[in-house]
Amino acid sequence: MTSDVEEPGAAPPAPPAQAEAVFGDSLPKARRYAELLADDGVRRGLIGPREVPRLWERHLINCAVVEELIPEGAEVVDIGSGAGLPGLVLGMMRPDIRMVLLEPLLRRTVFLDEAVEILELSNVVVRRGRAEEAHGQLLTDFVTARAVAPLPRLAGWALPLLRKGGSLLALKGEQAEAELAAGREDVSQMRPSVSDVIRVGRGKVDPATTVVRVTVTSDGGPPASAGSQKARGGKKKRGRKR
Ligand SMILES: C[S@@+](CC[C@H](N)C(=O)[O-])C[C@H]1O[C@@H](n2cnc3c(N)ncnc32)[C@H](O)[C@@H]1O
């Protein structure tokens, strides 16, 4: 009987035609990363085996197209990187940016450290921890995040990490507009900001990647902990999983 579920150690699918245009010179690194995800990533439970056949469109290219929102030389913190999406992809495409992959779970940071070394990404560092623990320690131009938390909780974690004029770029699905409409007031109470929804990668990935962008318009700003339970992270602290 055949199955569409890939076994650990399976080769990733070949990159689709548009991968060359999206990744350019970094395509060899993207191919190597796809191999790592399909093999070690699945074996170690970092991505599901069902993701392997759709690694390129749904994961690598979906994340890569966000690069157009990041200006040259920017500092970026990717919170909740997991297996490296989107932070590792953006770091490999853009040697001009400085990328911090912020991830609390040890087995994920071990994989990320190995991937950074194998892909020789001297502009990417891995830091183990929760975003809210980095408040007052990290200050950056952009925070990226995909599939980490609902917008108000994510903003509570991300906005204190941003310099004035910096942006949270939250990769969201089809419900992005509704999520922003529901969360906009909470978010602007945390720190003065302007928010919009942008679609990037039209013609390169279908559906285009939907990004909720929250740009902070004030210096510093009160720490998120001055606000609501949502801003503090919304959940009681639990022991750190490994
Ligand atoms: C569903 S995974 C998404 C991983 C990756 N961004 C992706 O799109 O494949 C959510 C990740 O967020 C991390 N995470 C959860 N709470 C966090 C926090 N407070 N700060 C930073 N990362 C967190 C988890 O450990 C996990 O790796």
The ligand as an ORCA input file, in Angstrom:
! r2SCAN-3c Opt
* xyz 0 1
  C       3.978     26.227     16.394
  S       5.666     26.535     16.639
  C       6.068     27.488     15.206
  C       7.512     27.343     14.855
  C       7.933     28.130     13.595
  N       7.820     29.563     13.811
  C       7.145     27.700     12.390
  O       6.399     28.502     11.836
  O       7.278     26.535     11.980
  C       5.665     27.763     17.945
  C       7.049     28.006     18.520
  O       6.984     29.097     19.434
  C       7.800     28.798     20.540
  N       7.339     29.629     21.669
  C       6.263     29.432     22.466
  N       6.177     30.410     23.396
  C       7.209     31.252     23.162
  C       7.665     32.447     23.803
  N       7.034     32.965     24.850
  N       8.758     33.053     23.298
  C       9.412     32.536     22.222
  N       9.025     31.403     21.604
  C       7.944     30.766     22.065
  C       7.613     27.295     20.725
  O       8.649     26.714     21.477
  C       7.586     26.809     19.292
  O       8.863     26.481     18.808
*
